């Protein structure tokens, strides 16, 4: 079973839950930006939740399915269609051989996930199929997908076969068969234009003034891709003064932990 990339979209890569346990050697984790959406996409097609899927950014690809396939699309709503017909997200969908999946105008979020029952036949690198673009590691040839790429897939899982057989009994005039049921809304991610981010105080939190703390917790931030740090850079227009350093700036040489918010010079002055 395989899928062919007719048009790659803006940025489409193979991602799973990431390359864990190698940060001490300087290997970044990579993996899906929206972990919950990836896990749910896998469960909907009978895969184990950590399996690899396609991460699709903003402008989606055009993909042809070379065999009958069980898929699910989760994450941001990028207006997916199959053979020109709108297809619903967050549910299993049976797609016939030769069908074409495409995406339109983004409605919410910026990354969608396409899972396929059985997942992809790709050799893992350090235990993961995730694509790390800068060092060209993992995924499909260490890069984003391009027109003409062909990705081979494992056979459907046992649970995938059960879901497929139930969908085949559905009567529809559409070129695909999708489940009526979906994930309960309480379990779905909320893609908000101005989301609120939860934080936990770190060991240096007491070093900042009350004014700085108040601004940090109330000021709007911009989310940027920091290519130098290979991570996410939250920037806020405010100056942080540390009581402990008498107005000078000092960055502690502490080991970073996952999801730690590091106050650096680029954050201090923006």
DOSE-247747 format. One record per residue: x, y, z of N, C-alpha, C in turn. Coordinates in Angstrom, 2 decimals, decimal comma. Layout:
X / Y / Z / X / Y / Z / X / Y / Z
...
END
This chain:
0,85 / -1,18 / 0,00 / 0,00 / 0,00 / 0,00 / 0,89 / 1,24 / 0,00
0,48 / 2,26 / -0,75 / 1,31 / 3,45 / -0,83 / 0,46 / 4,68 / -1,13
1,05 / 5,84 / -0,88 / 0,44 / 7,12 / -1,24 / 1,46 / 7,91 / -2,06
0,97 / 8,65 / -3,04 / 1,83 / 9,46 / -3,89 / 1,58 / 10,94 / -3,62
2,66 / 11,69 / -3,51 / 2,56 / 13,13 / -3,28 / 2,50 / 13,82 / -4,65
1,34 / 14,35 / -4,98 / 1,16 / 15,06 / -6,24 / 1,63 / 16,50 / -6,11
1,28 / 17,12 / -5,00 / 1,72 / 18,47 / -4,69 / 2,09 / 18,49 / -3,22
3,25 / 19,00 / -2,85 / 3,73 / 18,84 / -1,46 / 3,12 / 19,80 / -0,45
2,54 / 20,91 / -0,91 / 2,08 / 21,91 / 0,05 / 3,24 / 22,75 / 0,57
2,94 / 23,62 / 1,51 / 3,96 / 24,52 / 2,03 / 5,06 / 23,76 / 2,78
4,65 / 22,88 / 3,71 / 5,62 / 22,11 / 4,49 / 4,90 / 20,88 / 5,03
5,21 / 19,74 / 4,45 / 4,61 / 18,47 / 4,88 / 5,73 / 17,51 / 5,23
5,72 / 17,03 / 6,46 / 6,79 / 16,15 / 6,94 / 6,21 / 14,95 / 7,68
7,02 / 13,92 / 7,80 / 6,68 / 12,75 / 8,60 / 7,10 / 13,04 / 10,04
6,16 / 12,88 / 10,98 / 6,46 / 13,14 / 12,39 / 5,78 / 12,10 / 13,27
6,45 / 11,76 / 14,37 / 5,83 / 10,96 / 15,42 / 5,98 / 11,72 / 16,73
6,13 / 11,04 / 17,85 / 6,23 / 11,73 / 19,13 / 7,64 / 12,22 / 19,45
8,57 / 12,00 / 18,54 / 9,89 / 12,60 / 18,71 / 10,98 / 11,62 / 19,07
12,19 / 12,12 / 19,02 / 13,40 / 11,33 / 19,23 / 13,87 / 11,56 / 20,66
13,39 / 10,72 / 21,56 / 13,62 / 10,93 / 22,99 / 14,93 / 10,28 / 23,45
15,58 / 10,93 / 24,44 / 16,73 / 10,35 / 25,11 / 18,08 / 10,69 / 24,52
18,15 / 11,60 / 23,55 / 19,43 / 11,90 / 22,90 / 19,82 / 13,37 / 23,02
19,11 / 14,13 / 23,83 / 19,43 / 15,55 / 23,96 / 20,82 / 15,77 / 24,55
21,28 / 14,85 / 25,38 / 22,62 / 15,01 / 25,97 / 23,71 / 14,90 / 24,93
23,38 / 14,30 / 23,77 / 24,33 / 14,25 / 22,65 / 24,10 / 15,37 / 21,65
23,20 / 16,29 / 21,98 / 22,93 / 17,41 / 21,08 / 21,91 / 17,11 / 20,01
21,16 / 16,02 / 20,15 / 20,15 / 15,65 / 19,18 / 18,81 / 16,18 / 19,65
18,18 / 17,04 / 18,85 / 16,90 / 17,61 / 19,25 / 15,80 / 16,56 / 19,13
14,72 / 16,77 / 19,86 / 13,64 / 15,79 / 19,93 / 12,85 / 15,74 / 18,64
12,61 / 16,89 / 18,02 / 11,73 / 16,98 / 16,84 / 10,34 / 16,46 / 17,21
9,65 / 15,83 / 16,28 / 8,33 / 15,30 / 16,57 / 7,23 / 16,30 / 16,29
5,99 / 15,85 / 16,46 / 4,81 / 16,65 / 16,14 / 4,72 / 17,87 / 17,04
4,32 / 19,01 / 16,45 / 4,07 / 20,21 / 17,24 / 2,82 / 20,04 / 18,08
1,80 / 19,41 / 17,51 / 0,54 / 19,18 / 18,21 / 0,46 / 17,69 / 18,56
1,02 / 17,35 / 19,71 / 1,13 / 15,94 / 20,11 / -0,24 / 15,29 / 20,28
-1,17 / 16,02 / 20,88 / -2,49 / 15,44 / 21,12 / -3,20 / 15,12 / 19,80
-3,12 / 16,02 / 18,84 / -3,76 / 15,78 / 17,55 / -3,16 / 14,56 / 16,85
-1,84 / 14,40 / 16,95 / -1,18 / 13,24 / 16,35 / -1,65 / 11,95 / 17,02
-1,70 / 11,94 / 18,33 / -2,09 / 10,73 / 19,06 / -3,53 / 10,33 / 18,73
-4,41 / 11,31 / 18,70 / -5,81 / 11,02 / 18,38 / -5,94 / 10,52 / 16,95
-5,21 / 11,12 / 16,03 / -5,27 / 10,68 / 14,63 / -4,90 / 9,21 / 14,51
-3,89 / 8,79 / 15,24 / -3,47 / 7,39 / 15,20 / -4,54 / 6,47 / 15,80
-5,09 / 6,85 / 16,93 / -6,09 / 6,01 / 17,58 / -7,34 / 5,84 / 16,72
-7,68 / 6,86 / 15,95 / -8,87 / 6,81 / 15,12 / -8,77 / 5,77 / 13,99
-7,55 / 5,41 / 13,60 / -7,37 / 4,43 / 12,52 / -6,83 / 3,11 / 13,05
-6,83 / 2,95 / 14,37 / -6,40 / 1,69 / 14,96 / -4,92 / 1,53 / 15,16
-4,16 / 2,61 / 15,01 / -2,71 / 2,56 / 15,24 / -2,40 / 2,76 / 16,72
-1,20 / 2,37 / 17,11 / -0,69 / 2,79 / 18,41 / -0,46 / 4,30 / 18,34
-0,71 / 4,98 / 19,44 / -0,76 / 6,44 / 19,39 / 0,57 / 7,11 / 19,05
1,69 / 6,40 / 19,19 / 2,99 / 7,02 / 18,92 / 3,45 / 6,86 / 17,48
2,65 / 6,25 / 16,63 / 3,07 / 5,99 / 15,26 / 3,21 / 7,29 / 14,46
3,94 / 7,21 / 13,36 / 4,19 / 8,39 / 12,54 / 2,99 / 8,73 / 11,67
2,80 / 10,02 / 11,46 / 1,77 / 10,54 / 10,57 / 2,37 / 11,71 / 9,79
1,59 / 12,26 / 8,88 / 2,05 / 13,44 / 8,14 / 1,62 / 14,70 / 8,87
2,57 / 15,59 / 9,12 / 2,27 / 16,90 / 9,70 / 2,21 / 17,90 / 8,55
1,08 / 18,56 / 8,43 / 0,78 / 19,43 / 7,29 / 0,65 / 20,86 / 7,78
1,43 / 21,77 / 7,22 / 1,46 / 23,14 / 7,70 / 0,79 / 24,11 / 6,72
-0,26 / 24,75 / 7,18 / -0,97 / 25,84 / 6,49 / -1,50 / 25,46 / 5,10
-0,64 / 25,39 / 4,11 / -1,07 / 25,05 / 2,75 / -0,81 / 23,56 / 2,54
-1,90 / 22,79 / 2,48 / -1,77 / 21,35 / 2,47 / -1,37 / 20,77 / 1,13
-0,96 / 19,51 / 1,15 / -0,54 / 18,82 / -0,07 / -1,73 / 18,26 / -0,86
-1,41 / 17,70 / -2,00 / -2,38 / 16,92 / -2,76 / -1,82 / 15,51 / -2,84
-2,61 / 14,54 / -2,37 / -2,11 / 13,17 / -2,19 / -3,05 / 12,19 / -2,89
-2,46 / 11,25 / -3,64 / -3,26 / 10,20 / -4,27 / -3,03 / 8,88 / -3,54
-4,13 / 8,18 / -3,23 / -4,05 / 6,90 / -2,56 / -4,05 / 5,78 / -3,60
-3,02 / 4,96 / -3,58 / -2,85 / 3,92 / -4,59 / -3,59 / 2,63 / -4,22
-4,10 / 2,54 / -3,01 / -4,89 / 1,39 / -2,57 / -6,01 / 1,91 / -1,67
-7,03 / 1,06 / -1,45 / -8,04 / 1,42 / -0,46 / -7,35 / 1,68 / 0,88
-7,72 / 2,76 / 1,54 / -6,96 / 3,22 / 2,71 / -7,90 / 3,72 / 3,79
-7,52 / 3,48 / 5,05 / -8,25 / 4,03 / 6,19 / -7,41 / 5,17 / 6,76
-7,98 / 6,37 / 6,79 / -7,24 / 7,55 / 7,23 / -8,03 / 8,31 / 8,30
-7,36 / 9,26 / 8,92 / -8,01 / 10,23 / 9,80 / -7,24 / 11,54 / 9,68
-7,96 / 12,65 / 9,74 / -7,36 / 13,98 / 9,68 / -7,73 / 14,73 / 10,94
-6,73 / 15,22 / 11,66 / -6,97 / 15,94 / 12,91 / -6,16 / 17,23 / 12,90
-6,21 / 17,97 / 14,00 / -5,43 / 19,20 / 14,10 / -6,19 / 20,39 / 13,57
-5,44 / 21,35 / 13,01 / -6,05 / 22,54 / 12,44 / -6,91 / 22,22 / 11,24
-7,97 / 23,02 / 11,06 / -8,88 / 22,82 / 9,93 / -8,34 / 23,53 / 8,70
-7,74 / 22,76 / 7,80 / -7,18 / 23,30 / 6,56 / -8,08 / 22,97 / 5,37
-9,36 / 22,81 / 5,63 / -10,37 / 22,56 / 4,59 / -10,05 / 21,35 / 3,73
-9,97 / 20,15 / 4,31 / -9,63 / 18,96 / 3,51 / -10,80 / 18,52 / 2,62
-10,46 / 18,01 / 1,45 / -11,43 / 17,46 / 0,52 / -10,89 / 16,15 / -0,05
-11,80 / 15,25 / -0,43 / -11,43 / 14,03 / -1,14 / -12,20 / 14,02 / -2,44
-11,48 / 14,03 / -3,54 / -12,08 / 14,11 / -4,88 / -13,05 / 15,28 / -4,97
-12,66 / 16,39 / -4,35 / -13,45 / 17,61 / -4,42 / -14,56 / 17,73 / -3,41
-14,83 / 16,68 / -2,65 / -15,90 / 16,69 / -1,65 / -15,32 / 16,98 / -0,27
-15,90 / 17,93 / 0,47 / -15,41 / 18,20 / 1,84 / -15,49 / 16,95 / 2,70
-14,45 / 16,72 / 3,48 / -14,41 / 15,56 / 4,37 / -14,29 / 16,05 / 5,81
-14,99 / 15,39 / 6,71 / -14,97 / 15,80 / 8,11 / -13,70 / 15,31 / 8,80
-13,33 / 16,05 / 9,83 / -12,12 / 15,74 / 10,58 / -12,46 / 15,02 / 11,88
-11,40 / 14,54 / 12,55 / -11,51 / 13,90 / 13,86 / -12,39 / 12,66 / 13,83
-12,27 / 11,86 / 12,78 / -13,02 / 10,61 / 12,66 / -12,34 / 9,74 / 11,61
-12,53 / 8,42 / 11,65 / -11,96 / 7,56 / 10,62 / -12,70 / 7,72 / 9,30
-11,94 / 7,63 / 8,21 / -12,49 / 7,79 / 6,86 / -11,92 / 6,70 / 5,97
-12,79 / 5,98 / 5,27 / -12,35 / 4,97 / 4,30 / -12,26 / 5,64 / 2,94
-11,08 / 5,54 / 2,32 / -10,81 / 6,18 / 1,04 / -10,54 / 5,10 / -0,01
-11,20 / 5,20 / -1,15 / -11,04 / 4,20 / -2,21 / -9,77 / 4,43 / -3,00
-9,28 / 3,36 / -3,60 / -8,10 / 3,41 / -4,46 / -8,27 / 4,46 / -5,55
-7,23 / 5,26 / -5,75 / -7,24 / 6,29 / -6,77 / -7,80 / 7,62 / -6,33
-8,34 / 7,69 / -5,11 / -8,91 / 8,95 / -4,62 / -7,81 / 9,96 / -4,33
-8,19 / 11,25 / -4,38 / -7,23 / 12,33 / -4,21 / -7,63 / 13,19 / -3,01
-6,71 / 13,33 / -2,07 / -6,91 / 14,19 / -0,91 / -6,22 / 15,53 / -1,17
-6,95 / 16,62 / -0,94 / -6,39 / 17,95 / -1,12 / -6,86 / 18,84 / 0,03
-6,27 / 20,03 / 0,12 / -6,61 / 20,97 / 1,18 / -6,84 / 22,34 / 0,58
-7,70 / 23,13 / 1,26 / -8,04 / 24,45 / 0,76 / -7,55 / 25,55 / 1,68
-8,45 / 26,49 / 1,97 / -8,10 / 27,65 / 2,78 / -8,10 / 27,27 / 4,26
-7,04 / 27,61 / 5,01 / -7,03 / 27,32 / 6,45 / -8,14 / 28,08 / 7,17
-8,89 / 27,35 / 8,02 / -9,97 / 27,96 / 8,78 / -9,59 / 28,19 / 10,24
-8,85 / 27,25 / 10,81 / -8,41 / 27,39 / 12,20 / -7,14 / 26,56 / 12,39
-6,25 / 27,04 / 13,27 / -4,99 / 26,33 / 13,47 / -4,11 / 26,46 / 12,24
-2,91 / 25,91 / 12,33 / -2,00 / 25,97 / 11,18 / -1,37 / 24,63 / 10,86
-1,60 / 23,60 / 11,68 / -1,03 / 22,28 / 11,39 / -2,10 / 21,20 / 11,50
-2,23 / 20,43 / 10,44 / -3,14 / 19,28 / 10,45 / -2,31 / 18,00 / 10,41
-2,94 / 16,89 / 10,79 / -2,24 / 15,60 / 10,84 / -3,05 / 14,56 / 10,07
-2,36 / 13,85 / 9,20 / -2,96 / 12,78 / 8,41 / -2,36 / 11,45 / 8,86
-3,19 / 10,61 / 9,46 / -2,74 / 9,29 / 9,85 / -3,30 / 8,26 / 8,89
-2,55 / 7,17 / 8,70 / -2,94 / 6,07 / 7,84 / -2,83 / 4,78 / 8,65
-3,86 / 3,96 / 8,60 / -3,83 / 2,72 / 9,37 / -2,66 / 1,85 / 8,92
-1,81 / 1,49 / 9,89 / -0,59 / 0,74 / 9,60 / 0,64 / 1,60 / 9,64
0,49 / 2,90 / 9,34 / 1,58 / 3,88 / 9,32 / 2,59 / 3,57 / 8,21
3,68 / 4,32 / 8,20 / 4,61 / 4,31 / 7,07 / 5,76 / 3,32 / 7,26
6,22 / 2,81 / 6,14 / 7,40 / 1,94 / 6,14 / 8,63 / 2,81 / 5,94
9,21 / 3,23 / 7,02 / 10,40 / 4,08 / 7,01 / 11,34 / 3,59 / 8,09
12,62 / 3,51 / 7,79 / 13,59 / 3,09 / 8,79 / 13,71 / 4,15 / 9,88
13,58 / 3,77 / 11,15 / 13,72 / 4,75 / 12,23 / 15,18 / 5,20 / 12,39
15,35 / 6,42 / 12,84 / 16,67 / 6,95 / 13,19 / 16,65 / 7,27 / 14,67
17,48 / 6,57 / 15,43 / 17,50 / 6,73 / 16,88 / 16,11 / 6,54 / 17,47
15,44 / 5,50 / 16,98 / 14,15 / 5,11 / 17,54 / 12,96 / 5,92 / 17,10
13,12 / 6,82 / 16,15 / 12,01 / 7,68 / 15,75 / 11,97 / 7,88 / 14,24
10,76 / 8,11 / 13,71 / 10,59 / 8,43 / 12,31 / 10,45 / 9,93 / 12,08
10,55 / 10,72 / 13,14 / 10,36 / 12,16 / 13,03 / 11,40 / 12,81 / 12,12
10,95 / 13,81 / 11,38 / 11,83 / 14,55 / 10,49 / 12,45 / 15,73 / 11,23
13,77 / 15,84 / 11,19 / 14,47 / 17,01 / 11,69 / 15,11 / 17,69 / 10,49
14,55 / 18,82 / 10,07 / 14,91 / 19,39 / 8,77 / 16,33 / 19,93 / 8,70
16,76 / 20,64 / 9,72 / 18,07 / 21,30 / 9,63 / 19,22 / 20,30 / 9,51
19,29 / 19,27 / 10,34 / 20,36 / 18,27 / 10,16 / 20,01 / 17,19 / 9,15
18,81 / 17,27 / 8,55 / 18,36 / 16,31 / 7,55 / 18,38 / 14,88 / 8,11
17,70 / 14,73 / 9,23 / 17,67 / 13,44 / 9,93 / 16,23 / 12,94 / 10,01
16,05 / 11,65 / 9,79 / 14,77 / 11,00 / 9,98 / 13,76 / 11,30 / 8,89
12,54 / 10,83 / 9,13 / 11,45 / 11,07 / 8,18 / 11,73 / 10,46 / 6,83
11,20 / 11,09 / 5,79 / 11,39 / 10,64 / 4,42 / 12,62 / 11,35 / 3,85
13,73 / 10,63 / 3,83 / 15,01 / 11,15 / 3,30 / 15,47 / 12,41 / 4,02
15,04 / 12,59 / 5,26 / 15,50 / 13,72 / 6,07 / 15,01 / 15,07 / 5,60
13,91 / 15,11 / 4,88 / 13,44 / 16,38 / 4,31 / 11,92 / 16,43 / 4,28
11,42 / 17,62 / 3,90 / 9,99 / 17,77 / 3,67 / 9,62 / 17,02 / 2,39
8,38 / 16,62 / 2,29 / 7,93 / 15,87 / 1,12 / 7,92 / 16,76 / -0,12
8,18 / 16,13 / -1,25 / 8,21 / 16,82 / -2,54 / 7,30 / 16,12 / -3,53
6,93 / 16,84 / -4,58 / 6,10 / 16,24 / -5,61 / 6,81 / 15,03 / -6,21
6,08 / 13,95 / -6,37 / 6,65 / 12,72 / -6,91 / 7,08 / 11,72 / -5,87
7,13 / 12,11 / -4,60 / 7,49 / 11,17 / -3,54 / 6,41 / 10,10 / -3,40
6,84 / 8,90 / -3,10 / 5,92 / 7,79 / -2,84 / 6,24 / 7,19 / -1,49
5,25 / 7,18 / -0,61 / 5,43 / 6,64 / 0,74 / 4,68 / 5,32 / 0,84
5,40 / 4,27 / 1,21 / 4,79 / 2,96 / 1,38 / 4,32 / 2,79 / 2,82
3,26 / 2,04 / 2,98 / 2,64 / 1,87 / 4,30 / 2,54 / 0,40 / 4,67
2,57 / 0,13 / 5,94 / 2,31 / -1,21 / 6,45 / 0,84 / -1,57 / 6,23
0,50 / -2,86 / 6,23 / -0,92 / -3,25 / 6,15 / -1,71 / -2,67 / 7,32
-3,00 / -2,56 / 7,14 / -3,86 / -2,04 / 8,20 / -3,70 / -2,89 / 9,46
-3,84 / -2,24 / 10,60 / -3,82 / -2,95 / 11,87 / -5,11 / -3,75 / 12,02
-5,14 / -4,65 / 13,00 / -6,36 / -5,43 / 13,24 / -7,54 / -4,53 / 13,58
-7,30 / -3,54 / 14,44 / -8,37 / -2,61 / 14,76 / -8,74 / -1,77 / 13,54
-7,74 / -1,43 / 12,74 / -8,03 / -0,71 / 11,51 / -8,94 / -1,50 / 10,57
-8,73 / -2,80 / 10,51 / -9,58 / -3,66 / 9,68 / -11,02 / -3,66 / 10,20
-11,17 / -3,71 / 11,53 / -12,50 / -3,68 / 12,13 / -13,22 / -2,38 / 11,77
-12,51 / -1,26 / 11,92 / -13,11 / 0,05 / 11,61 / -13,44 / 0,13 / 10,12
-12,53 / -0,34 / 9,27 / -12,77 / -0,33 / 7,82 / -14,01 / -1,12 / 7,46
-14,15 / -2,32 / 8,00 / -15,28 / -3,17 / 7,66 / -16,61 / -2,53 / 8,07
-16,61 / -1,84 / 9,19 / -17,83 / -1,18 / 9,61 / -18,17 / -0,02 / 8,69
-17,15 / 0,69 / 8,23 / -17,40 / 1,81 / 7,31 / -17,88 / 1,33 / 5,95
-17,42 / 0,16 / 5,52 / -17,82 / -0,36 / 4,22 / -19,32 / -0,64 / 4,16
-19,95 / -0,85 / 5,30 / -21,39 / -1,11 / 5,33 / -22,22 / 0,16 / 5,19
-21,57 / 1,31 / 5,23 / -22,29 / 2,56 / 5,13 / -22,69 / 2,83 / 3,68
-23,90 / 3,37 / 3,48 / -24,38 / 3,75 / 2,16 / -24,16 / 5,25 / 1,97
-23,46 / 5,61 / 0,92 / -23,18 / 7,02 / 0,66 / -22,92 / 7,23 / -0,82
-23,20 / 8,44 / -1,29 / -22,91 / 8,78 / -2,69 / -21,60 / 9,53 / -2,82
-20,87 / 9,66 / -1,71 / -19,58 / 10,34 / -1,73 / -18,48 / 9,37 / -2,14
-17,33 / 9,88 / -2,59 / -16,22 / 9,00 / -2,99 / -15,44 / 8,43 / -1,81
-15,97 / 8,58 / -0,61 / -15,34 / 8,05 / 0,60 / -16,43 / 7,75 / 1,60
-16,09 / 7,02 / 2,65 / -17,04 / 6,69 / 3,71 / -16,45 / 7,10 / 5,04
-17,14 / 7,99 / 5,73 / -16,63 / 8,51 / 6,99 / -17,59 / 8,16 / 8,13
-17,02 / 7,99 / 9,30 / -17,82 / 7,64 / 10,47 / -18,73 / 8,80 / 10,87
-19,90 / 8,46 / 11,41 / -20,79 / 9,50 / 11,94 / -20,27 / 10,01 / 13,28
-19,63 / 9,11 / 14,03 / -19,16 / 9,48 / 15,37 / -17,81 / 10,19 / 15,30
-17,51 / 10,90 / 16,35 / -16,23 / 11,61 / 16,43 / -15,81 / 11,69 / 17,90
-14,71 / 12,36 / 18,15 / -14,20 / 12,53 / 19,51 / -15,09 / 13,53 / 20,27
-15,31 / 13,25 / 21,54 / -16,10 / 14,18 / 22,36 / -15,39 / 15,53 / 22,41
-16,12 / 16,63 / 22,26 / -15,50 / 17,96 / 22,24 / -14,60 / 18,26 / 23,44
-14,91 / 17,67 / 24,60 / -14,09 / 17,94 / 25,79 / -12,66 / 17,43 / 25,64
-12,44 / 16,49 / 24,73 / -11,10 / 15,91 / 24,56 / -10,34 / 16,55 / 23,40
-10,99 / 17,44 / 22,67 / -10,34 / 18,04 / 21,51 / -9,51 / 19,26 / 21,91
-8,39 / 19,49 / 21,23 / -7,62 / 20,71 / 21,48 / -8,45 / 21,94 / 21,09
-8,19 / 23,04 / 21,74 / -8,87 / 24,29 / 21,42 / -7,90 / 25,20 / 20,67
-8,21 / 25,44 / 19,41 / -7,35 / 26,29 / 18,59 / -7,91 / 27,71 / 18,61
-7,41 / 28,50 / 19,55 / -7,90 / 29,85 / 19,75 / -6,94 / 30,86 / 19,13
-7,50 / 32,00 / 18,72 / -6,68 / 33,04 / 18,12 / -5,72 / 33,65 / 19,14
-6,20 / 33,81 / 20,37 / -5,37 / 34,36 / 21,44 / -5,47 / 33,44 / 22,66
-4,77 / 32,32 / 22,63 / -4,89 / 31,35 / 23,73 / -4,18 / 31,81 / 24,99
-4,59 / 31,24 / 26,11 / -3,92 / 31,46 / 27,39 / -2,99 / 30,30 / 27,66
-1,75 / 30,60 / 28,04 / -0,75 / 29,58 / 28,29 / -0,53 / 29,42 / 29,80
-0,62 / 28,21 / 30,28 / -0,38 / 27,95 / 31,70 / 1,12 / 27,85 / 31,97
1,58 / 28,40 / 33,08 / 2,99 / 28,36 / 33,45 / 3,13 / 27,92 / 34,90
4,30 / 27,37 / 35,21 / 4,64 / 26,99 / 36,58 / 5,91 / 27,75 / 36,96
5,94 / 28,30 / 38,15 / 7,09 / 29,09 / 38,59 / 8,35 / 28,22 / 38,63
9,44 / 28,76 / 38,10 / 10,73 / 28,09 / 38,15 / 11,54 / 28,57 / 39,33
12,76 / 28,02 / 39,53 / 13,57 / 28,37 / 40,71 / 14,04 / 29,82 / 40,72
14,08 / 30,48 / 39,54 / 14,56 / 31,87 / 39,49 / 13,41 / 32,88 / 39,50
12,18 / 32,41 / 39,63 / 11,04 / 33,31 / 39,53 / 11,09 / 34,41 / 40,59
11,61 / 34,08 / 41,76 / 11,66 / 35,06 / 42,85 / 12,65 / 36,18 / 42,57
13,50 / 36,04 / 41,56 / 14,50 / 37,06 / 41,26 / 13,88 / 38,28 / 40,58
12,68 / 38,15 / 40,07 / 12,08 / 39,24 / 39,33 / 11,20 / 40,11 / 40,22
11,08 / 41,38 / 39,84 / 10,27 / 42,31 / 40,62 / 8,79 / 41,97 / 40,48
7,99 / 42,52 / 41,40 / 6,56 / 42,29 / 41,34 / 5,98 / 42,85 / 40,05
6,52 / 44,00 / 39,62 / 6,04 / 44,62 / 38,38 / 6,32 / 43,72 / 37,18
7,52 / 43,15 / 37,15 / 7,88 / 42,27 / 36,04 / 7,01 / 41,02 / 36,03
6,74 / 40,46 / 37,20 / 5,90 / 39,27 / 37,28 / 4,49 / 39,57 / 36,77
3,99 / 40,72 / 37,17 / 2,63 / 41,09 / 36,77 / 2,54 / 41,24 / 35,25
3,54 / 41,90 / 34,66 / 3,52 / 42,10 / 33,21 / 3,69 / 40,77 / 32,49
4,57 / 39,93 / 33,00 / 4,80 / 38,63 / 32,38 / 3,52 / 37,81 / 32,30
2,70 / 37,89 / 33,33 / 1,49 / 37,07 / 33,39 / 0,29 / 37,72 / 32,72
0,41 / 38,97 / 32,30 / -0,75 / 39,66 / 31,70 / -0,49 / 40,19 / 30,30
0,77 / 40,45 / 29,97 / 1,09 / 41,05 / 28,67 / 0,91 / 40,05 / 27,54
0,37 / 40,51 / 26,43 / 0,23 / 39,65 / 25,24 / 1,61 / 39,34 / 24,67
1,78 / 38,12 / 24,16 / 3,05 / 37,68 / 23,59 / 2,87 / 37,29 / 22,13
3,97 / 37,34 / 21,40 / 3,98 / 36,85 / 20,03 / 4,78 / 35,56 / 19,97
4,30 / 34,63 / 19,18 / 4,96 / 33,33 / 19,04 / 5,71 / 33,30 / 17,73
7,04 / 33,11 / 17,81 / 7,89 / 33,10 / 16,62 / 8,69 / 31,82 / 16,56
9,10 / 31,46 / 15,36 / 9,99 / 30,32 / 15,19 / 11,42 / 30,80 / 15,30
12,11 / 30,35 / 16,34 / 13,50 / 30,73 / 16,55 / 14,39 / 29,66 / 15,92
14,86 / 29,93 / 14,72 / 15,63 / 28,93 / 14,00 / 17,02 / 28,72 / 14,61
17,52 / 29,73 / 15,30 / 18,85 / 29,58 / 15,91 / 18,78 / 28,61 / 17,07
17,74 / 28,76 / 17,89 / 17,61 / 27,90 / 19,06 / 16,89 / 26,59 / 18,75
16,38 / 26,48 / 17,48 / 15,62 / 25,28 / 17,10 / 14,45 / 25,07 / 18,02
13,73 / 26,12 / 18,31 / 12,61 / 25,97 / 19,21 / 11,60 / 27,08 / 19,01
10,80 / 27,30 / 20,00 / 9,76 / 28,31 / 19,94 / 10,17 / 29,47 / 20,83
10,01 / 30,68 / 20,31 / 10,43 / 31,89 / 20,99 / 9,19 / 32,72 / 21,31
8,85 / 32,81 / 22,59 / 7,75 / 33,65 / 23,02 / 8,33 / 35,03 / 23,34
7,84 / 36,08 / 22,68 / 8,41 / 37,40 / 22,91 / 7,34 / 38,34 / 23,44
7,76 / 39,16 / 24,39 / 6,83 / 40,09 / 25,02 / 7,50 / 41,46 / 25,08
6,75 / 42,51 / 24,83 / 7,30 / 43,86 / 24,83 / 7,38 / 44,39 / 26,26
8,39 / 44,02 / 26,98 / 8,54 / 44,46 / 28,36 / 9,99 / 44,24 / 28,78
10,43 / 45,05 / 29,76 / 11,80 / 44,91 / 30,27 / 11,74 / 44,27 / 31,65
12,49 / 43,20 / 31,83 / 12,50 / 42,49 / 33,11 / 13,73 / 42,91 / 33,91
13,51 / 43,32 / 35,14 / 14,62 / 43,69 / 36,00 / 14,71 / 42,71 / 37,15
15,90 / 42,23 / 37,42 / 16,11 / 41,25 / 38,47 / 16,62 / 41,93 / 39,73
15,89 / 41,75 / 40,82 / 16,34 / 42,32 / 42,08 / 17,69 / 41,73 / 42,51
17,89 / 40,46 / 42,21 / 19,09 / 39,76 / 42,64 / 20,35 / 40,30 / 41,96
20,19 / 40,83 / 40,73 / 21,37 / 41,26 / 39,97 / 21,47 / 42,77 / 39,88
20,67 / 43,50 / 40,66 / 20,73 / 44,96 / 40,74 / 20,60 / 45,61 / 39,37
19,70 / 45,14 / 38,58 / 19,43 / 45,78 / 37,30 / 20,23 / 45,24 / 36,14
21,23 / 44,41 / 36,39 / 21,98 / 43,81 / 35,29 / 21,31 / 42,51 / 34,88
21,68 / 42,04 / 33,70 / 21,06 / 40,82 / 33,19 / 22,04 / 39,66 / 33,30
21,54 / 38,56 / 33,83 / 22,41 / 37,42 / 34,02 / 21,62 / 36,16 / 33,68
22,15 / 35,37 / 32,79 / 21,47 / 34,14 / 32,40 / 22,15 / 32,95 / 33,09
21,41 / 32,27 / 33,94 / 21,99 / 31,16 / 34,69 / 22,30 / 29,98 / 33,77
23,46 / 29,34 / 33,95 / 23,83 / 28,19 / 33,11 / 23,15 / 26,92 / 33,59
21,79 / 26,94 / 33,65 / 21,06 / 25,78 / 34,11 / 20,69 / 24,89 / 32,93
20,64 / 23,62 / 33,19 / 20,22 / 22,68 / 32,15 / 18,75 / 22,87 / 31,85
18,41 / 22,99 / 30,57 / 17,02 / 23,17 / 30,17 / 16,25 / 21,86 / 30,32
15,01 / 21,99 / 30,71 / 14,12 / 20,85 / 30,79 / 13,00 / 21,09 / 29,79
12,28 / 20,04 / 29,40 / 11,20 / 20,23 / 28,42 / 10,20 / 21,29 / 28,85
9,84 / 22,16 / 27,91 / 8,83 / 23,20 / 28,10 / 9,29 / 24,28 / 29,06
10,57 / 24,40 / 29,33 / 11,04 / 25,47 / 30,21 / 11,05 / 26,79 / 29,45
10,58 / 27,84 / 30,11 / 10,54 / 29,18 / 29,53 / 11,80 / 29,89 / 29,97
12,74 / 30,08 / 29,06 / 14,03 / 30,67 / 29,40 / 14,00 / 32,16 / 29,08
14,24 / 32,99 / 30,09 / 14,27 / 34,43 / 29,91 / 15,66 / 34,83 / 29,43
15,76 / 35,19 / 28,16 / 17,06 / 35,53 / 27,57 / 17,06 / 36,99 / 27,15
18,19 / 37,46 / 26,64 / 18,31 / 38,84 / 26,23 / 17,32 / 39,16 / 25,12
17,10 / 38,21 / 24,20 / 16,14 / 38,46 / 23,12 / 14,74 / 38,65 / 23,66
14,45 / 38,07 / 24,80 / 13,14 / 38,25 / 25,42 / 13,09 / 39,56 / 26,18
14,21 / 39,95 / 26,78 / 14,24 / 41,16 / 27,60 / 14,01 / 42,41 / 26,79
14,58 / 42,47 / 25,60 / 14,47 / 43,67 / 24,79 / 13,73 / 43,35 / 23,51
12,48 / 43,69 / 23,43 / 11,75 / 43,49 / 22,17 / 10,62 / 44,49 / 22,09
END
